[in-house]
Amino acid sequence: MTYDKTNIFAKILRGEIPCNKIYEDEHALAFFDITPAAPKHVLVIPKGDYASFNDFAAHAPQSLVQGFFAAIQKTAAICNLEESGYRLITNHGPDAAQTVHHFHVHILGGIAMGHLL
């Protein structure tokens, strides 16, 4: 899977497309999903050209990996999801229906979701 610099998340990171930002630091950007699947549905994207989880895990420096996952936790806290809980989802490849080829994590919360999707 090759990284496409014209994907929507790359454009959001470059400021070419606006987003409803929740959190940003040197490692990540978090913003509300425009088609939410839960009352709170946030996307967290790393600052770097990583097409998928596998690409990120294999090629991102450890400082970015740590900073990215810390940003996910900070975003969940900002959204007041720590007490009630939340679900993290990432998709890799066509069988998982990955549609944007920029690694990202969905934070879903604000509702009881049951045991599976």
SVG drawing of the C-alpha trace seen along z (x, -y; Angstrom):
<svg xmlns="http://www.w3.org/2000/svg" viewBox="-26 -25 39 34">
<polyline fill="none" stroke="black" stroke-width="0.4" points="0.0,0.0 1.6,-3.2 1.0,-6.5 -1.0,-9.0 -0.2,-12.6 -3.6,-13.7 -5.7,-11.7 -8.2,-13.8 -6.3,-13.4 -3.0,-14.6 -5.0,-17.6 -6.4,-18.2 -2.9,-18.1 -1.7,-20.6 -4.6,-22.9 -6.1,-22.6 -9.4,-21.2 -10.9,-22.4 -11.7,-20.1 -13.5,-20.4 -10.3,-20.0 -10.4,-18.7 -6.7,-18.2 -3.4,-18.8 0.3,-18.4 3.5,-17.7 2.6,-14.0 -1.1,-14.0 -4.3,-15.8 -7.7,-14.7 -11.0,-15.9 -14.7,-15.0 -15.7,-12.5 -18.1,-14.2 -20.3,-11.0 -20.4,-9.9 -21.2,-6.2 -21.6,-7.1 -22.6,-10.2 -18.8,-10.8 -16.8,-9.8 -13.3,-11.2 -10.5,-10.5 -6.9,-10.7 -4.2,-10.9 -0.5,-10.9 1.6,-13.7 3.5,-11.7 3.0,-9.9 1.8,-6.4 -0.7,-4.6 -1.8,-2.0 -1.2,-0.6 1.4,1.8 3.2,-1.1 3.1,-3.2 4.2,-0.3 7.1,0.7 8.4,-2.8 7.4,-5.5 10.1,-6.5 9.3,-5.3 8.8,-8.9 6.0,-9.4 4.4,-6.0 4.4,-7.0 3.2,-10.5 0.5,-9.3 -1.0,-6.9 -0.6,-9.5 -2.6,-11.9 -5.4,-9.2 -5.6,-9.0 -5.6,-12.8 -8.3,-13.1 -10.5,-10.5 -10.1,-12.5 -11.0,-15.8 -14.1,-14.1 -15.0,-12.9 -14.9,-9.2 -12.5,-7.9 -15.2,-7.0 -17.8,-5.5 -15.4,-3.9 -14.7,-4.0 -13.8,-1.8 -10.7,-2.2 -10.9,-1.1 -8.4,-1.1 -8.7,0.6 -5.9,2.0 -6.3,3.0 -9.3,3.8 -10.7,6.7 -11.1,4.3 -12.6,1.7 -9.9,-0.9 -11.0,-3.8 -8.5,-6.5 -4.9,-5.4 -3.5,-7.5 -3.2,-5.6 -5.9,-6.7 -7.7,-5.6 -11.4,-6.1 -12.5,-6.8 -16.1,-5.9 -18.1,-6.5 -21.0,-8.2 -23.2,-5.1 -23.1,-1.5 -21.9,0.4 -22.2,4.0 -19.6,6.7 -18.8,6.4 -19.2,4.0"/>
</svg>
